Amino acid sequence: MMKTLFTADGLVGLIFLFNLGVTIIGGLVACSAERLVRAVVGLVVCFVGVAGTYYFLNSPFIAMMHVLIYIGAVAVAISFAIMLAAPEEKKKRGPSGPLSGPAGLITALLLTSGLVTLAFKTEWTSFKKINDGTVKTIGIQLLTNHSMVFELISIVLLIAILGALVIARGGRGN
């Protein structure tokens, strides 16, 4: 059955593709920017796209937590670390490493084609809704069944803050 653009499914597909494009473009900017500030902006755009995907998957609480934790804390900590660190004196002379240039492009194309082939050959089934998705239910699940994930998120935030403090301790004068 062919879905057209003027149906609800077609518009939902367009919104998902737009969200996917925002995520991919943000990731590409984060990986390929020569200046660190632009890389952080690309990372923030990528995080916004990932949060949009969570919202698209009917998880608004997880989407908001993603925005608060990754954009509100980690990206801001990275931004402060960049602002307080000493400026780079030399520019990069070009890509280096085994997966740079044509080898990296071929590897990325092979991986992408394999994943696309797998996605089209897989029988995708819908899962039934497990719970109502309220904040109360998510809070109970986080603090009982998934407490390890909750603790790991706090450790990631602690490491990000400590890294920013270590970078900022030297200041611009050194």
Buried (B, 14 or more C-beta within 10 A) or exposed (E): EEEEEEEEEEEEEEEBEEBBEBBEBBBEBBEEBEEBEEBBBBBBBBBBBBBBBBBBEEBEBBBBBBBEBBBEBBBBBBBBBBEBBEEEEEEEEEEEEEEEEEEEEEEEEEEEEEEEEEEEEEEEEEEEEEEEEEEEEBEEBBEEEEEEEEEEBEEBBEEBBEBBEEBBEEEEEE
